Amino acid sequence: MSTPNTNKTIEITVSPEGATSIKTTGFTGSSCRDVTRDLERALGVSGRETLLPEFYAQTQSGERLQQGS
């Protein structure tokens, strides 16, 4: 049995043209949105959002997050 990866990282990339993107790893559920919200505002990042499989993963409390009603 392997232990879950508890390393959480936030990667901010700025292209030579000035386009900015933020990528998180190690977060589950919507916690990634919570930790990047202020960074997005400060950097002016807006637009497309790509959700990784971790977004739909179970949280540590055992709850499963679902999109919709």
mmCIF file of the C-alpha atoms, coordinates in Angstrom:
data_MODEL
# 
_entry.id   MODEL 
# 
loop_
_atom_site.group_PDB 
_atom_site.id 
_atom_site.type_symbol 
_atom_site.label_atom_id 
_atom_site.label_alt_id 
_atom_site.label_comp_id 
_atom_site.label_asym_id 
_atom_site.label_entity_id 
_atom_site.label_seq_id 
_atom_site.pdbx_PDB_ins_code 
_atom_site.Cartn_x 
_atom_site.Cartn_y 
_atom_site.Cartn_z 
_atom_site.occupancy 
_atom_site.B_iso_or_equiv 
_atom_site.pdbx_formal_charge 
_atom_site.auth_seq_id 
_atom_site.auth_comp_id 
_atom_site.auth_asym_id 
_atom_site.auth_atom_id 
_atom_site.pdbx_PDB_model_num 
ATOM 1  C CA . MET A 1 1  ? 0.000   0.000  0.000   1.00 0.00 ? 1  MET A CA 1 
ATOM 2  C CA . SER A 1 2  ? 1.460   3.347  -0.992  1.00 0.00 ? 2  SER A CA 1 
ATOM 3  C CA . THR A 1 3  ? 1.051   6.556  0.952   1.00 0.00 ? 3  THR A CA 1 
ATOM 4  C CA . PRO A 1 4  ? -0.641  9.494  -0.767  1.00 0.00 ? 4  PRO A CA 1 
ATOM 5  C CA . ASN A 1 5  ? 1.494   12.339 -2.064  1.00 0.00 ? 5  ASN A CA 1 
ATOM 6  C CA . THR A 1 6  ? 1.173   15.177 0.446   1.00 0.00 ? 6  THR A CA 1 
ATOM 7  C CA . ASN A 1 7  ? 3.393   17.603 -1.473  1.00 0.00 ? 7  ASN A CA 1 
ATOM 8  C CA . LYS A 1 8  ? 1.372   20.593 -2.583  1.00 0.00 ? 8  LYS A CA 1 
ATOM 9  C CA . THR A 1 9  ? 2.787   22.949 -5.185  1.00 0.00 ? 9  THR A CA 1 
ATOM 10 C CA . ILE A 1 10 ? 1.634   26.038 -7.018  1.00 0.00 ? 10 ILE A CA 1 
ATOM 11 C CA . GLU A 1 11 ? 3.409   26.671 -10.321 1.00 0.00 ? 11 GLU A CA 1 
ATOM 12 C CA . ILE A 1 12 ? 3.128   30.127 -11.894 1.00 0.00 ? 12 ILE A CA 1 
ATOM 13 C CA . THR A 1 13 ? 4.307   30.494 -15.495 1.00 0.00 ? 13 THR A CA 1 
ATOM 14 C CA . VAL A 1 14 ? 4.738   33.796 -17.315 1.00 0.00 ? 14 VAL A CA 1 
ATOM 15 C CA . SER A 1 15 ? 5.394   33.572 -21.051 1.00 0.00 ? 15 SER A CA 1 
ATOM 16 C CA . PRO A 1 16 ? 7.676   36.024 -22.899 1.00 0.00 ? 16 PRO A CA 1 
ATOM 17 C CA . GLU A 1 17 ? 4.489   37.644 -24.245 1.00 0.00 ? 17 GLU A CA 1 
ATOM 18 C CA . GLY A 1 18 ? 3.221   38.191 -20.683 1.00 0.00 ? 18 GLY A CA 1 
ATOM 19 C CA . ALA A 1 19 ? 0.541   35.485 -20.586 1.00 0.00 ? 19 ALA A CA 1 
ATOM 20 C CA . THR A 1 20 ? 0.287   34.031 -17.094 1.00 0.00 ? 20 THR A CA 1 
ATOM 21 C CA . SER A 1 21 ? -0.917  30.609 -15.985 1.00 0.00 ? 21 SER A CA 1 
ATOM 22 C CA . ILE A 1 22 ? -1.225  28.906 -12.612 1.00 0.00 ? 22 ILE A CA 1 
ATOM 23 C CA . LYS A 1 23 ? -1.061  25.134 -12.097 1.00 0.00 ? 23 LYS A CA 1 
ATOM 24 C CA . THR A 1 24 ? -1.543  23.346 -8.789  1.00 0.00 ? 24 THR A CA 1 
ATOM 25 C CA . THR A 1 25 ? -0.597  19.798 -7.845  1.00 0.00 ? 25 THR A CA 1 
ATOM 26 C CA . GLY A 1 26 ? -1.258  17.828 -4.698  1.00 0.00 ? 26 GLY A CA 1 
ATOM 27 C CA . PHE A 1 27 ? -4.616  19.454 -3.958  1.00 0.00 ? 27 PHE A CA 1 
ATOM 28 C CA . THR A 1 28 ? -7.949  17.618 -4.034  1.00 0.00 ? 28 THR A CA 1 
ATOM 29 C CA . GLY A 1 29 ? -11.390 18.960 -4.729  1.00 0.00 ? 29 GLY A CA 1 
ATOM 30 C CA . SER A 1 30 ? -11.921 22.683 -4.920  1.00 0.00 ? 30 SER A CA 1 
ATOM 31 C CA . SER A 1 31 ? -9.097  23.452 -2.464  1.00 0.00 ? 31 SER A CA 1 
ATOM 32 C CA . CYS A 1 32 ? -6.926  24.314 -5.489  1.00 0.00 ? 32 CYS A CA 1 
ATOM 33 C CA . ARG A 1 33 ? -9.308  27.157 -6.329  1.00 0.00 ? 33 ARG A CA 1 
ATOM 34 C CA . ASP A 1 34 ? -9.233  28.391 -2.743  1.00 0.00 ? 34 ASP A CA 1 
ATOM 35 C CA . VAL A 1 35 ? -5.429  28.664 -2.632  1.00 0.00 ? 35 VAL A CA 1 
ATOM 36 C CA . THR A 1 36 ? -5.072  30.324 -6.046  1.00 0.00 ? 36 THR A CA 1 
ATOM 37 C CA . ARG A 1 37 ? -7.944  32.812 -5.864  1.00 0.00 ? 37 ARG A CA 1 
ATOM 38 C CA . ASP A 1 38 ? -5.863  35.722 -4.526  1.00 0.00 ? 38 ASP A CA 1 
ATOM 39 C CA . LEU A 1 39 ? -2.941  34.906 -6.837  1.00 0.00 ? 39 LEU A CA 1 
ATOM 40 C CA . GLU A 1 40 ? -5.254  34.970 -9.862  1.00 0.00 ? 40 GLU A CA 1 
ATOM 41 C CA . ARG A 1 41 ? -6.608  38.364 -8.860  1.00 0.00 ? 41 ARG A CA 1 
ATOM 42 C CA . ALA A 1 42 ? -3.151  39.818 -8.195  1.00 0.00 ? 42 ALA A CA 1 
ATOM 43 C CA . LEU A 1 43 ? -1.719  38.508 -11.472 1.00 0.00 ? 43 LEU A CA 1 
ATOM 44 C CA . GLY A 1 44 ? -4.800  39.296 -13.541 1.00 0.00 ? 44 GLY A CA 1 
ATOM 45 C CA . VAL A 1 45 ? -5.202  35.666 -14.604 1.00 0.00 ? 45 VAL A CA 1 
ATOM 46 C CA . SER A 1 46 ? -8.587  34.979 -16.111 1.00 0.00 ? 46 SER A CA 1 
ATOM 47 C CA . GLY A 1 47 ? -10.091 32.868 -18.800 1.00 0.00 ? 47 GLY A CA 1 
ATOM 48 C CA . ARG A 1 48 ? -9.807  29.172 -19.420 1.00 0.00 ? 48 ARG A CA 1 
ATOM 49 C CA . GLU A 1 49 ? -9.713  26.726 -16.536 1.00 0.00 ? 49 GLU A CA 1 
ATOM 50 C CA . THR A 1 50 ? -8.610  23.117 -16.987 1.00 0.00 ? 50 THR A CA 1 
ATOM 51 C CA . LEU A 1 51 ? -9.638  20.793 -14.185 1.00 0.00 ? 51 LEU A CA 1 
ATOM 52 C CA . LEU A 1 52 ? -7.306  17.865 -13.515 1.00 0.00 ? 52 LEU A CA 1 
ATOM 53 C CA . PRO A 1 53 ? -8.463  14.478 -12.162 1.00 0.00 ? 53 PRO A CA 1 
ATOM 54 C CA . GLU A 1 54 ? -7.457  15.565 -8.649  1.00 0.00 ? 54 GLU A CA 1 
ATOM 55 C CA . PHE A 1 55 ? -10.321 18.073 -8.695  1.00 0.00 ? 55 PHE A CA 1 
ATOM 56 C CA . TYR A 1 56 ? -12.777 15.165 -8.754  1.00 0.00 ? 56 TYR A CA 1 
ATOM 57 C CA . ALA A 1 57 ? -10.834 13.050 -6.218  1.00 0.00 ? 57 ALA A CA 1 
ATOM 58 C CA . GLN A 1 58 ? -12.124 12.316 -2.757  1.00 0.00 ? 58 GLN A CA 1 
ATOM 59 C CA . THR A 1 59 ? -11.277 14.809 -0.059  1.00 0.00 ? 59 THR A CA 1 
ATOM 60 C CA . GLN A 1 60 ? -9.496  13.639 3.086   1.00 0.00 ? 60 GLN A CA 1 
ATOM 61 C CA . SER A 1 61 ? -12.786 13.590 5.000   1.00 0.00 ? 61 SER A CA 1 
ATOM 62 C CA . GLY A 1 62 ? -14.080 10.969 2.576   1.00 0.00 ? 62 GLY A CA 1 
ATOM 63 C CA . GLU A 1 63 ? -16.574 13.253 0.857   1.00 0.00 ? 63 GLU A CA 1 
ATOM 64 C CA . ARG A 1 64 ? -16.786 13.139 -2.899  1.00 0.00 ? 64 ARG A CA 1 
ATOM 65 C CA . LEU A 1 65 ? -17.256 16.437 -4.678  1.00 0.00 ? 65 LEU A CA 1 
ATOM 66 C CA . GLN A 1 66 ? -19.638 16.421 -7.611  1.00 0.00 ? 66 GLN A CA 1 
ATOM 67 C CA . GLN A 1 67 ? -20.375 19.017 -10.208 1.00 0.00 ? 67 GLN A CA 1 
ATOM 68 C CA . GLY A 1 68 ? -23.982 20.076 -10.708 1.00 0.00 ? 68 GLY A CA 1 
ATOM 69 C CA . SER A 1 69 ? -26.997 19.494 -8.468  1.00 0.00 ? 69 SER A CA 1 
# 
